[in-house]
Amino acid sequence: MKKLITIKKLLSNTTFVLLTFLVFQSCKKAADITTENTSVTATPASPQIQINDADAILVNLQTVTYTSVRGTTIETAIGLPVAMFFDGTNFKNVGSVTCEGKSLTKQDNHSYIFVPSATDPLGVTYDNTINWAIAGDNGFPGGTYSVNSSFPNNVEIDASNGQNIDSKSAFTLATKSPISNADSVYFGIYGPSGAVNRVLAGNVSSYTFSESEMNSIGAGIGFMQIAAVKHVKREMLSSNEVVYHLTEKVNTTSVTFK
């Protein structure tokens, strides 16, 4: 049984989440509700999890948007793989890292992310078998790592972009259809005065934020987010490092809190 210990948030300092990610070192217990005070609402990036026995976590991440065409809902995915290699409570440099043949960018804190470009706006396209290649350094062995593609489904938020939400009353954040093929689901609301996040089991498709939680985020333009995570594979290398492969699908929508 896989044990979830903490949440590790990937947050952006810009209003365009697909271009800039910063991995923060602060950890929160999975059962906690947390409030973060900010003066301006920033677009939230997807949450990432940390697992107690992991030496490396390879996250096959998709941010998704939904459009309706003649009554049919179309999902558009942007592939943004993330890799983290642990040295105690810190990340470490393991040399070059690629996912599906595309290079990830190493951040100052030694986490790795994929940054889309103007010529590659949809990021990484994941095949049925997802392939990673790691050069190896600082005690982590180089090699290739593969996992079958198995993403969570049905994370479309049941709210329209720009919708007005009463921030003085309890509010239920939900998906339009039941989430499937997930092990954990993250619910988040982000307003000008703060943010509240909740982590629930993979078969939960809604969470009701209390009146006090809604009051804490303030009034103004903000965001709602639902992210579903699937633990696809755990493998132990011959050198005893433990590598976790995750898939994650996240949907974020802009709203106005009144």
N, C-alpha and C positions, 0 to 999 in steps of 0.2 A: 504494500500500500504506500503510495507516495504521500509524503507529509509536506504541506505547505507551511512555511515559517513566516515569511514577510513579503510585503509588497515593495518592489523597487520601481519607482515612478520615472518614466522618461518624459520630461516636461520641455516645452519649447518657450523661448523668450520672445518669439515673434508671433504674429497672428496668422502665419502660414506654417502650419505644423509640418508640412512635407519637406521643408527646406532646412530647418534647424532643430536639432534635438540635443539636449543636454541630459546626461544621466546623473542624477543626484544620488548621494550616498546615504541619505537618511532613510531609515527603514520603519515600516509600520506593521503592527501585528494584523494578520488577516481578518481578525474578528473585530477590529476597532473601527469606529467611525471617526474620521479626522476632518478638522477644519483648518484651512490655510488662509491667512489674511493677506489679501493683495489689494492694491489701490486700483489696478486696472485688470479687467478680465482678459487673460491670454488664452489662445486656443489650446485646449489640453491635448497632449500627446497620449499615446496608448500606455496603459499600465503594463508593467512587466513584473513577474514574480521571481522571488529567490527561493531556492529549495535547499534544505539544510545540508544535504550530503553532496551537493553538486560542486564539481570542479570546473564545469563549463555548462552554459546554457545557450543553446542555439534556437533562436525564435524565428519561425517563419511567419512573419506578420503581414497582414493585409488590412489596409484602411479601405473601407467601402462606402460608396454612395449609391443611392437608389433613385431611379427615375421611372415614371410611368409612361409607356408608349402604347397608345391604343388599348388601354386596359391591362397591359402586361407590364409587370415590374421588372426592370433591368438593373442588375447589380454590376457596378463598375468597381474593380479592385485595383489598388496600387500596392505593389509588393515592396515592403520595407524591412528586409531581414535585419536582425539585431543579434550580436554575439557578445557574451560576457565570459571571461575566464578569471577565476578567483584565486587570489593570494591572500588567504585569511578573509578579512572584511573588505579588502580592496580588489580592484581589477588589475590584471597584468597584461603586458605586451607579449603576444605569441607570434609576432611576425605578420605576414600578409594573410588575409582571410577573404575567401570568395564564397559566394552562394550562387549556384546555377551559372558559374563562370563569370559573375560580375563582382568586382572588388568592393569591399566594404571600407569605410573610412575610419581610421582609429582616432578616437577623441583624446583630449588631454588626460582624461582619467583612465585611459586604456580600454574603454568599452569600444565596441565596433558597431557602426551603423551604415546603412546604405542611403545615400543621398541622391534623389532623382535629379535629373538635369533637364534642360529645355529640349534636348534631343531624345531623352529617355523618360518622359513624364509619367509613365505607368510603372516605372521601377522594374522589379524582378518578376518575371513570369515563372511561377512554380510548375514544374512538370509533375507527372504522377509519382515519380521518384525524385525527391529533392536532394541535390548533391552539394556538399560543402567541401572546401579544401582549405586546410590550415597549414601554414609553413612550419610552425612550431618554434618555441623559444621559451626561456625562463622555466624550464622543467616540464613544459607541456609538449607532448610529442606531435610532430607533424604527421599529416595523413589526410585521407579522404573519408568523409562521413556521409552516409546516405540514410534516408528515411522515407517511408511511403507518405504521400500527401493525404492528409485527413484533417480537413478544416471544420470548425464549427459552422452551423447554419442558422439563418433566420435572426440576424441581429438588427434588422431595420427598426428604428425607433418609431413608436406610434405618436408622432408629432410632426408638424410641418415646419419647414425652415422659416424662421422669423416669427413663429407663433408667440402670442402673449401668454405668459404663465404668471399666476398669482403667487408672489413670493411671501405672502402673509398667511397662506393656508397650506395644509398638507397636500402633497402632490405625488401621484404614482407615475413613475417612469417605467415604461413597458415596451416590449417589442410587439410588432403587429402580428407575428406568428410565434408559436412556442419555439424557443431555442432548442437545438438538438446537437448532439455530438460534441458536447463541451464538458469539462470537468470543473471549471470555475467561471463565474460571471461577475463582472465588475460594473457597478452602477455609479455614475458620477454626475453631479450638478456643479456648475462653475459660474459664479457671479462676481460683480465688482468688489464685494466685500470679503469674499472667501469661497471655499469649495468644500463639498462634502462627498466622501467616497464610501462605498459599501461593497464588500465582497461576499458573494453567496455561492451556493452549490450550482453545479452545471445544469441542473434541471429547473432552475428558477428563471422566469422570464419577466419578472417585475419586482420593483421595490418601491414602497411608499415612504417618501421622506416626510418626517414629522413637521408640524408647524414651526417648532423651534429650529429645526435644521434649515428649513426654507428661509426663515427670518435671518439666519446667519450669513446668507450669501449676498444680501442686498438687492437693490433694484437697479435695472439697467440691462444692457446687452450682455448676454452670457451664453453658456453652452450646456448641452446635455450629452452624455456619452454612455454607450453600452459596449462592453468588450467581453468576448467569450474566448476562453483559453482551453486548449486540448493538450493533454500530455500524451504524445504519440509514442515516445520511445525513451527508455533508460538503458544506457550501455556502459559497461565497465571495460576500460582498455586494459591491455596486457600490463601496462605500467601502473595500473590501479586507479587512474583517474576516472571519475564518473561523469558522463556527459548526458544531459537531458535535451531531448528534442521536443519543442513545443510548436503548435500552430496557434495562431491568434487572429481573430477577425474583430474589427472595431468600427463602430458607426458613431459619428459625432454630428450634431446639428446645432445651429445657432438659433437662440430664442431670445425673447425680451422678458425679463422678470419685472413685473409691475408691483 
